[in-house]
Amino acid sequence: MFSPATSSHYDVVIVGAGFAGLYMLHRLRIAGFKTRVFEQANDVGGTWYWNRYPGARCDVESMQYAYSFSPELEQEWEWTERYATQPEILRYANHVADRFDLRRDIQLNTRVATAIFSEPGSHWLITTNNGEQISATYCVMATGCLSSTNTPNFEGVESFSGSLYHTGEWPHQEIDFSGQRVGVIGTGSSAIQSIPLIAEQAKHLYVFQRTPHYTVPAQNQPLQSDPKTRHTGRKAYGYDEDLTVEEIKADYIGLRQRARAMFAALAFTPNRRSALEMTEMERQREFEKRWEQGGLTFQGVFSDFAISREANEFAAEFVRQKIQQTVKDSVVAKALVPTYTIGCKRLAVDTDYYKTYNRPNVTLVDVSKSPIERITPAGVHALGREYPLNSLIMATGFDAMTGTLLKIDIQGRGGLRLREKWVDGPRTYLGLCLAGFPNLFTITGPGSPSVLTNMLLSIEQHVDWIVDCMEYLRDKNITEIEPTLEAENNWVTHNNEVASDHIRNSCSSWYVGGNIDGKPRVFMPYVGGFPNYVEKCRDIAAKGYEGFSLGKG
């Protein structure tokens, strides 16, 4: 039983100290709200604290994958590469926490076990795994979209006698695979990043692939300040000329403005022409240009990349040909070639992934038609034989967007549990709030653009909207805010409508929960684009928070 007499009360409790939680705390501090952050890890960083696997790095350019709220921070921090590595991103998160003196309000090594809304007092009752009891007017879930690891229940996995790892829960110490037989299960983004580096160490690497994945070259490079070796800003950030880091920093405001005007909140120069209007030679020229530029901007190769199946197939076939040209063994190449639409699964960004399969110490084990049979003490049994292993790596991804939220026992009005409300899939208003759960906010929750965008700008937009809302409620002496069921239903309907015939919703992926057994198949992120979404949020706030019930509990 919760005992108010033994609890502490805050205006706001934040769950999670990743990039969302850190910025939320900073903004609430400025606004004068008494705030406490609970983080289950022993340091800040969220996703970038846990994802320490070899080769882990962001697939958004470093100078865009950074906070925009502080011009001083933008200018003083020096990124070293076009795509920052996990250690560098984690250093950045720690720098932010220290620079803005955030740690004094963050409680580490603490997992929130329950969050229960108390109707008599219109506040949230929070219990931690340590038995601590806290109350708060508002509860903000900054738990991240990719923070709950997915480990398939392979028969016999507990019997494996070697070392077992998951890319999303990697040990903090460096792992040396020299002289080892290593197995990797999965060929998604984390596997694509780690496989080339593991292959350089391992005596032999076995890659167990169920579904091949599209990936494009990162074309990573150091960020240069010398005008004689200019960083190619044009390639990554949409400039018409090559710029140094200093020149890009001088235009940071412009860079952010261009990013916020783009569908995915990423600044680059898209091709405004339809693939169907171009000749085959023109299409190939554009493909090669984007391939050489590298990164996710490949998806801007045509204006109709994500809306026309025919245009999309041109892009998919180009990548397929690149795979077949790169991988020398025709049988292996064929197994690595995806047949689904490009972009329906998150496009990966790599360094020498396909070339790795030309190494004599790398074997692709295609389990697409015959799944892994079991894990044995000695290794993996698949395709009628045993593959002996010293180490086994689960690169099996995450229970995306909802997994971490559902691990917490969240109870709203009348004792309604979140897992009951979401039994048929997540339902939110704007990805920000839930009907039946007053004073609860979710940062980049399902029903928002989130994982389809540059997460840092999406996080900042959500945090700013939430804090502005809290200030409005405080000024109006309003103690409760909750979306109406009608508004939530309308948003869910809208979200489903815009996703119904979209390229991204054309195959089984973690966007729809396709990687989790028993998870409802619902397209979770909002695919209407960042600018359109931001305008909807602004309009709702300008109309006195239209679609919300405001009251005094």
PyMOL commands that set and color helices and strands:
alter all, ss='L'
color gray80, all
select helices_A, chain A and resi 4-6+19-31+47-50+71-76+86-99+103-105+157-159+167-169+189-201+227-229+233-237+245-250+252-260+275-277+280-293+296-300+309-326+330-336+353-356+403-407+413-415+418-421+450-452+455-475+485-499+503-505+510-512+530-542
alter helices_A, ss='H'
color red, helices_A
select strands_A, chain A and resi 8-15+35-38+106-107+112-118+123-128+133-141+163-166+181-185+204-209+215-217+348-350+362-366+374-375+379-382+385-388+391-394+409-411+440-442+480-483+548-551
alter strands_A, ss='S'
color yellow, strands_A
deselect
rebuild
show_as cartoon
